[in-house]
């Protein structure tokens, strides 16, 4: 009798632990799921001096691209250039509830947006456009809801 009760309790506890880990709210051992510690969280904001929205990273700094870069290739702003315009490194994550069109990625650890390497500006103190002739603010592509695929039209086969 005691063995049956013990087995039943263990079964219920096992199911509860597995359910918690499958739901993603916490692991089976109580640790919460979270973004990687090197995540760079992006959102779109209105910035003084720029028409429309621009991409900003987690601490609220405006994100830029370098005109000397080539889409899909590693960033070329290095050395003294990178001391003023540091590359954005980490794992790109879009902020919860934010919808940004376009695609984030990484090349050699540097975050990219639609294939273009991203940079910050070291002198930025507020949400202001600090772009110069070589650096441009990044404007997010408008987010569009996925278009549902039409159902295939049935065809008749001749016999």
C-alpha positions, -999 to 999 in steps of 0.1 A, spaced: 0 0 0 28 25 9 47 16 -22 17 25 -44 13 59 -26 50 67 -29 49 58 -67 18 80 -71 34 110 -54 66 106 -74 45 104 -106 27 137 -98 59 155 -89 76 143 -121 47 155 -142 47 189 -125 84 193 -131 82 183 -167 52 206 -174 70 236 -159 100 230 -181 78 225 -212 59 257 -206 91 277 -205 83 297 -174 110 280 -154 132 250 -156 126 218 -137 149 231 -110 133 265 -105 157 287 -125 139 312 -147 145 313 -184 161 345 -196 179 361 -226 216 355 -229 239 378 -208 254 392 -240 220 400 -255 216 434 -272 179 444 -270 166 465 -299 135 487 -302 124 516 -325 121 551 -312 115 587 -324 147 606 -322 152 644 -323 165 655 -357 153 624 -376 120 620 -394 104 587 -385 118 560 -361 153 547 -357 168 516 -341 180 520 -306 198 494 -285 190 484 -249 205 513 -231 187 537 -254 216 546 -277 209 552 -314 224 526 -338 243 535 -370 257 519 -401 290 529 -417 290 538 -454 324 522 -459 309 488 -451 296 462 -475 263 445 -469 268 409 -457 305 415 -449 324 421 -417 325 458 -404 354 479 -416 353 506 -389 383 494 -367 411 510 -347 407 548 -342 374 547 -361 360 520 -337 372 540 -307 346 567 -316 321 544 -334 323 511 -316 308 480 -332 277 465 -316 286 430 -303 263 404 -288 232 385 -295 204 406 -311 170 404 -295 139 425 -303 123 439 -271 92 422 -258 61 434 -276 81 454 -302 76 446 -339 105 455 -362 106 446 -398 139 435 -412 164 409 -401 190 409 -374 221 387 -376 258 386 -367 291 386 -386 322 378 -366 302 387 -334 291 421 -347 254 426 -348 239 433 -383 206 446 -395 195 435 -429 231 425 -435 247 458 -425 271 459 -395 259 481 -366 277 507 -346 272 531 -316 286 566 -310 307 571 -279 298 607 -275 260 601 -274 243 615 -243 207 615 -254 185 602 -282 199 625 -308 210 619 -344 248 621 -343 253 608 -378 280 624 -400 289 620 -436 302 584 -430 276 571 -405 239 569 -410 211 562 -385 194 529 -390 157 532 -398 138 500 -392 118 485 -420 80 486 -413 67 455 -397 42 437 -418 20 408 -406 28 376 -424 5 371 -454 -14 339 -452 -8 315 -481 -38 309 -502 -52 274 -501 -44 253 -532 -71 252 -558 -83 216 -563 -79 203 -598 -96 175 -615 -76 148 -631 -88 134 -664 -93 97 -664 
